[in-house]
Amino acid sequence: MTQSLRLGVAGLGTVGASVVRMVGRRAEALAAATGRDIRVTAVSSRDRGRDRGLDLSAVQWFDDPVELARAPDIDCVVELIGGSDGPAKAVVEAALSAGKHVVTANKALLAHHGAALARLAEGNGVALAFEASVAGGIPVIKAIREGLPGNAVSRVYGILNGTCNYILTRMEREGLTFEACLKDAQALGYAEADPTFDVEGFDTAHKLAILTSLAFGTVVDAEGVSVEGISGVQPLDLKMADELGYRIKLLGVAQLAEGGIEQRVHPTMVPKSSAIAQVMGVTNAVTVDADAVGELTLIGPGAGGEATASAVVADIADVACGLVRPGFGRPSAQLRPASRVEMQRHEGGYYIRLTVHDRPGVAAGVATRMAEREISIESILQRRTESAATNDPRGRSGRPVPLVLITYAATEGNIRSALDAIAADGLLAESPQLIRIERE
Ligand SMILES: NC(=O)c1ccc[n+]([C@@H]2O[C@H](COP(=O)([O-])OP(=O)(O)OC[C@H]3O[C@@H](n4cnc5c(N)ncnc54)[C@H](OP(=O)(O)O)[C@@H]3O)[C@@H](O)[C@H]2O)c1
């Protein structure tokens, strides 16, 4: 057997502790598969006194993770601290500069600094591997990078945040509000005390930016992602979607469009018959549309210590086998600049929920503003709220009632302009809710 691979693990939280356990538990199998003995020889975390259920007696402890990254007797640094800057970035830069391989699960770091870190890794002839940064335990990065080079990808999209999918699943199944489901998600440990990052779509945007780079050979561009979260989705939207044959999912979508690549994160109506619509709870899924394989969907656990460690250990095994390949699928110099396509130019079908005053002629007024912009309406549904109906059984209470429109393909710019005109006409009692429809 050739020389052993000595790992330094920075961060011993949910994922780090699982990685240390897994490397120990699977030592024999990993040695058989890679031809090398893989051992954790050093660790770093903030609190040395915390019981993590790990035997660290034979392992070197570093209070400073950057010191660990520079230690001469470590071959590969596993960064599991998290965060786009601060200690995680310092650790990764120090390790790569010192000529050590790096394995990380840190999507925020990769989304913001991926291009520069990939250049640094290449310059030092070492690996920068990040399978666990997107969709946790699903080996989606390897699937795209190693499995599809013969394909031209036209679209990649997915459910990349388990917290949001859990909330939308509960809202759909039980008719509960977003707020009630978020509270439950927090009680179950699926959502952070500050859930903004997850529910407003930023976590999905980071993962999408990484997938976009891999799928289209472009420089990772997190700032180019248009982001909308799920906090505005109401139980009525899920009910309407159900009646119309759709489910609502928070999707990250990257697709080839005229002039570049459109990257967007938003609540999306997907046909109930699609593979992605079957994905419930905290599970993640990614679909790739490519010219040779057609549609390929991977479904699995997107988070959790063990599932995420599974992806981290896969990267460690690659490093042990001596695989030093460009993390984003091609050398940095070969990555094309990301040409952004503005959301205004996005073209697709829309679900629009308006809250209008229950007065004669309102639906006609809305339809006129749409027609002026050549937006064709597939269906229009009016639901009278109980309070409106109780107050005036004859039909026109003047109270706010929902009016739902489904459009055929239209541009976002035209839809926004029609909604502005409808608002200026004084027809709206609340801001409209817009949900894009993603067809198969
Ligand atoms: N959790 C998941 O399901 C999941 C899934 C996919 C990807 N990820 C990614 O994996 C990474 C780790 O996530 P996690 O959930 O394991 O986080 P976590 O449980 O919060 O663990 C973070 C660890 O980093 C340590 N740490 C923080 N600051 C440090 C510093 N300055 N020096 C040394 N150690 C420091 C903490 O030390 P103490 O323990 O001593 O406080 C803790 O052990 C993140 O990038 C995350 O995005 C996580």
The ligand as an SDF file (V2000), in Angstrom:
LIG
                    3D

 48 52  0  0  0  0  0  0  0  0999 V2000
  -25.5080   20.4420    8.0890 N   0  0  0  0  0  0  0  0  0  0  0  0
  -25.8080   20.0240    6.8810 C   0  0  0  0  0  0  0  0  0  0  0  0
  -26.7500   19.2560    6.6990 O   0  0  0  0  0  0  0  0  0  0  0  0
  -25.0030   20.4840    5.6820 C   0  0  0  0  0  0  0  0  0  0  0  0
  -25.3460   19.9870    4.3930 C   0  0  0  0  0  0  0  0  0  0  0  0
  -24.5770   20.3820    3.2880 C   0  0  0  0  0  0  0  0  0  0  0  0
  -23.5110   21.2580    3.4820 C   0  0  0  0  0  0  0  0  0  0  0  0
  -23.2390   21.7410    4.7410 N   0  0  0  0  0  0  0  0  0  0  0  0
  -22.1050   22.6460    4.8830 C   0  0  0  0  0  0  0  0  0  0  0  0
  -21.1220   22.0310    5.7220 O   0  0  0  0  0  0  0  0  0  0  0  0
  -20.4340   23.0360    6.4520 C   0  0  0  0  0  0  0  0  0  0  0  0
  -20.5250   22.7030    7.9390 C   0  0  0  0  0  0  0  0  0  0  0  0
  -21.8890   22.7000    8.3250 O   0  0  0  0  0  0  0  0  0  0  0  0
  -22.3790   22.1230    9.7360 P   0  0  0  0  0  0  0  0  0  0  0  0
  -23.8480   21.9930    9.6410 O   0  0  0  0  0  0  0  0  0  0  0  0
  -21.5720   20.9720   10.1310 O   0  0  0  0  0  0  0  0  0  0  0  0
  -22.0380   23.3760   10.6820 O   0  0  0  0  0  0  0  0  0  0  0  0
  -21.9520   23.3930   12.2760 P   0  0  0  0  0  0  0  0  0  0  0  0
  -22.6500   22.2450   12.8670 O   0  0  0  0  0  0  0  0  0  0  0  0
  -22.3500   24.7770   12.6890 O   0  0  0  0  0  0  0  0  0  0  0  0
  -20.3870   23.2070   12.5480 O   0  0  0  0  0  0  0  0  0  0  0  0
  -19.4540   24.2120   12.3040 C   0  0  0  0  0  0  0  0  0  0  0  0
  -18.1630   23.8070   13.0190 C   0  0  0  0  0  0  0  0  0  0  0  0
  -17.1790   24.8010   12.7540 O   0  0  0  0  0  0  0  0  0  0  0  0
  -16.5010   25.0940   13.9500 C   0  0  0  0  0  0  0  0  0  0  0  0
  -15.9890   26.4460   13.8900 N   0  0  0  0  0  0  0  0  0  0  0  0
  -16.6630   27.6160   13.7440 C   0  0  0  0  0  0  0  0  0  0  0  0
  -15.8100   28.6420   13.7400 N   0  0  0  0  0  0  0  0  0  0  0  0
  -14.5750   28.1160   13.8860 C   0  0  0  0  0  0  0  0  0  0  0  0
  -13.2810   28.6700   13.9750 C   0  0  0  0  0  0  0  0  0  0  0  0
  -13.0760   29.9890   13.8930 N   0  0  0  0  0  0  0  0  0  0  0  0
  -12.2380   27.8290   14.1370 N   0  0  0  0  0  0  0  0  0  0  0  0
  -12.4090   26.4960   14.2100 C   0  0  0  0  0  0  0  0  0  0  0  0
  -13.6170   25.9050   14.1340 N   0  0  0  0  0  0  0  0  0  0  0  0
  -14.6880   26.7200   13.9760 C   0  0  0  0  0  0  0  0  0  0  0  0
  -17.5240   24.9260   15.0550 C   0  0  0  0  0  0  0  0  0  0  0  0
  -16.8500   24.7310   16.2730 O   0  0  0  0  0  0  0  0  0  0  0  0
  -17.5640   24.3540   17.6800 P   0  0  0  0  0  0  0  0  0  0  0  0
  -18.2710   23.0540   17.4640 O   0  0  0  0  0  0  0  0  0  0  0  0
  -16.4380   24.2020   18.6080 O   0  0  0  0  0  0  0  0  0  0  0  0
  -18.4790   25.4920   17.9810 O   0  0  0  0  0  0  0  0  0  0  0  0
  -18.2900   23.7100   14.5380 C   0  0  0  0  0  0  0  0  0  0  0  0
  -17.6940   22.5370   14.9880 O   0  0  0  0  0  0  0  0  0  0  0  0
  -21.0670   24.3670    6.0480 C   0  0  0  0  0  0  0  0  0  0  0  0
  -20.3400   24.9470    5.0030 O   0  0  0  0  0  0  0  0  0  0  0  0
  -22.4460   23.9590    5.5430 C   0  0  0  0  0  0  0  0  0  0  0  0
  -22.9780   24.8750    4.6220 O   0  0  0  0  0  0  0  0  0  0  0  0
  -23.9440   21.3670    5.8220 C   0  0  0  0  0  0  0  0  0  0  0  0
  1  2  1  0
  2  3  2  0
  2  4  1  0
  4  5  1  0
  4 48  2  0
  5  6  2  0
  6  7  1  0
  7  8  2  0
  8  9  1  0
  8 48  1  0
  9 10  1  0
  9 46  1  0
 10 11  1  0
 11 12  1  0
 11 44  1  0
 12 13  1  0
 13 14  1  0
 14 15  2  0
 14 16  1  0
 14 17  1  0
 17 18  1  0
 18 19  2  0
 18 20  1  0
 18 21  1  0
 21 22  1  0
 22 23  1  0
 23 24  1  0
 23 42  1  0
 24 25  1  0
 25 26  1  0
 25 36  1  0
 26 27  1  0
 26 35  1  0
 27 28  2  0
 28 29  1  0
 29 30  1  0
 29 35  2  0
 30 31  1  0
 30 32  2  0
 32 33  1  0
 33 34  2  0
 34 35  1  0
 36 37  1  0
 36 42  1  0
 37 38  1  0
 38 39  2  0
 38 40  1  0
 38 41  1  0
 42 43  1  0
 44 45  1  0
 44 46  1  0
 46 47  1  0
M  CHG  2   8   1  16  -1
M  END
$$$$
